[in-house]
């Protein structure tokens, strides 16, 4: 009874892992967020695993206020192994989420929560429920582009947050079926870790809890989240108060400055509508299954459908201009991935028992194919970007960039200014020297008032912050006058300028 399901979960977990790690290993130096997390982990090691006062990456930084789980996890690896480990961490956590989906669907059958509805004459009757349902759920997870894209393209806390969300939702479902305080107590563990792992996942959890509180007419999940906040503060020795302070300051900045910083997101126009259709609604294509589920599944919906619907409503609300400060709206579809990966297989098999399955199975296959195509296209799109020698890819560290970093690493100067701005993290990581920027959400508004460097302000920034070296991509330096500095290094794509005697040592 257990052997074949275990082998199935292991096999499909391996498939999921390969889809996430293949591209990452082919392009190990791709990923913007990667370098900031690695740099912060380096500072945590230097600080003997105490929370560092700053990230150590930037000379313009304020107090470090990032959720600590991912940087501390990376810091557990020695410096020489951290970069290699960082390529696997997202894939490992996303694979754990995929495996948890399969295991949960197996347990749903074992617990008798889903009586097998097919009689012996049906084509699918020969396939045990313990195999069919986990296979469908895990394939749904594997081919949900939003889960794959962040996993393969860079080091990010999102896969950790998504895994913790999966565990939280499993416990929510278990409690809705069998209300026991022990399940709420167990839920406190992943909820507390969500606070300490990823701000966006925390926002999604908050919306989900409000939606399910209304659906069940019970406040207990919100109560657990409130206790989780206190637990996060206690477990982190008070550090989480700094995190939440920065989180609120970051949202405040986007309330005030979002329309100016991202004007394309703050208006309903043809371009934005096309983005919604092409990108947002294909980020988790199984969202489309809500239409037949609601049409054929009866009303009121079950709790799984209510969870997915909650996140669709949140997406629509956050897409409106007043709430765009709550983040990229399509990201809330990530939280719907697990409820859909569970509910869609259950719905498919239920409809099959009624002889209505052909069109629905075709829809499932089409959406899985759409998801696979989107994942493949995202990978190819990034490769096309990297092959374009005439543009700047701030999140791809090519061999010429590493050559420039080797020169800067040997230079006596300690402070680097990068053009373009987002080259700061990788430059800081590969040189071991400080760059402009901020890992402090609380200080983000202050930083953005001065930066990025422009042709008009670059000399002012160099003098104010005693910058020794300027790292410039040729493709990004149009209009800049670097005549006040001496060219110290040049290759096909990058330039390094020395501003004079190192004054920052």
Secondary structure, 3 states (H helix, E strand, C coil): CCHHHHHHHHHHHHHHHHHHHHHHHHCCCECHHHHHHHHHHHHHHHCCCCCCCCCCCECCCCCCCCCCHHHHHHHCCCHHHHHHHHHHHHHHHHHHHHHHHHHHHHHHHHCCCCCCCCCCCCHHHHCCHHHHHHHHHHHHHHCCHHHHHHHHHCCCCHHHHHHHHHHHHHHHHHHHHCCCHHHHHHHHHHHHHHHCCCHHHHHHHHHHHHHHHHHHCCCHHHHHHHHHHHHHHHHCCCHHHHHHHHHHHHHHHHHHHHHHHCHHHCCCCHHHHHHHHHHHHHHCHHHHHHHHHHHHCCCCCCHHHHHHHHHHHHHHHHCCHHHHHHCCHHHHHHHHHHHHHHHHHHHHHHHHCCCCHHHHHHHHHHHHHHHHHHHHHHHHHHHHHHHCCCCCCCCECCHHHHHHHHHHHHCCCCEEEEECHHHHHHHHHHHCCEECCCCCHHHHHHHHHHCCCCCCCHHHHHHHCCCCEEEEEHHHCCCCCCCCCEEEEECCCEEEEECCCCCCC
